[in-house]
Amino acid sequence: MKRNFFLLALLVAGWSAALVAPASTNSAAGNRILLIDPSSMPMAAAKATLIIGPLQRTNGVYSGDYRLKVFPYFFKNEKGRLAIVVSDASLAEASQGKVVAITGTATASGKGGKSRPIAATATPADINHGTLKLWFTAGSRKMIFEPAYHFAGIGTALVVAQGD
């Protein structure tokens, strides 16, 4: 009887410790969706707005759709796929509040789907939120956007994406 009680006590202690123990930073951020707020920048007689859809991480790369809208020059609008490389080490640094430099590629949809390199700096405010400074060259112009970002659970991101 005492042995059964002792085993039960060990089982309960181990189970409660597993419930209280935080998940590793890398797996927590790696299994969530990255949401980036729309951001705009002025251009000569126009305004460019970058809209990035929910980004899912697979093999160290966050990928998803993007749109670049240029008002009033709608013929300069662009849409395509975005791939941002964020290693486990970079995720760990960001979760510690460190600024992280990241790179990626934006590939436009349609004929001749032009691919361009992008660069960004992530400045975390906490483990779930922060700001990005994202830049790329379009034609001969350097485009710079400074959106906020946050992580969300997979179910939450899907609800947000449906509203778009």
BELLIN-V430827 format. One record per residue. PSI is psi in radians with two decimals (999 if undefined). D_CENTER is the distance of its C-alpha to the mean C-alpha in whole Angstrom. Layout:
BEGIN
psi={PSI:PSI}
d_center={D_CENTER:D_CENTER}
END
This chain:
BEGIN
psi={-0.79:-0.67:-0.72:-0.75:-0.75:-0.78:-0.71:-0.72:-0.72:-0.72:-0.81:-0.74:-0.78:-0.70:-0.77:-0.60:-0.66:-0.61:-0.62:-0.51:2.28:2.57:2.72:2.57:-0.75:-0.80:-0.59:-0.90:-0.62:-0.45:0.06:2.86:2.45:2.12:2.25:2.22:2.63:2.61:2.56:2.76:2.54:2.59:2.98:1.98:0.45:3.03:2.25:2.33:2.21:2.17:2.08:2.22:3.08:2.38:2.21:2.39:2.23:2.18:0.73:0.17:2.14:2.19:2.69:-3.01:2.70:2.78:2.43:2.03:2.30:1.96:2.29:0.15:1.25:-0.47:-0.19:0.00:2.70:2.60:2.77:-2.72:2.49:2.39:2.01:2.14:2.10:1.80:2.89:-0.68:-0.71:-0.69:-0.72:-0.74:-0.78:-0.66:-0.33:0.10:0.16:2.53:2.37:2.31:2.31:2.79:2.95:-2.88:2.42:2.19:2.04:2.55:2.88:-3.05:2.40:0.33:1.46:2.38:2.35:2.51:2.57:2.70:2.66:2.74:2.15:2.21:1.77:2.46:-0.62:-2.97:-0.36:-0.26:2.80:-2.91:2.70:2.60:1.94:2.33:2.67:2.94:2.25:1.97:-2.10:0.14:2.32:2.11:2.22:2.18:2.56:1.22:2.87:2.75:2.80:2.75:2.57:2.74:2.77:-0.78:-0.68:-0.78:-0.66:-0.64:-0.76:-0.75:-0.58:-0.45:-0.19:999}
d_center={54:52:51:49:48:47:44:43:42:40:38:38:37:34:33:32:31:28:27:27:25:21:19:18:15:13:14:13:9:10:11:9:7:3:5:6:10:13:14:18:20:24:26:29:31:27:24:21:18:14:13:9:9:7:5:7:8:12:14:11:9:6:8:9:12:12:15:17:20:23:26:28:28:27:28:25:22:20:18:16:13:11:10:8:10:9:12:13:15:12:11:14:15:12:13:16:16:16:14:13:13:11:12:12:14:14:17:19:20:24:27:27:23:22:19:18:17:14:13:11:12:10:12:12:14:14:12:10:10:10:11:10:13:12:15:17:21:22:26:27:25:22:19:17:14:13:11:10:7:7:7:10:12:12:15:14:11:14:16:14:14:17:18:17}
END
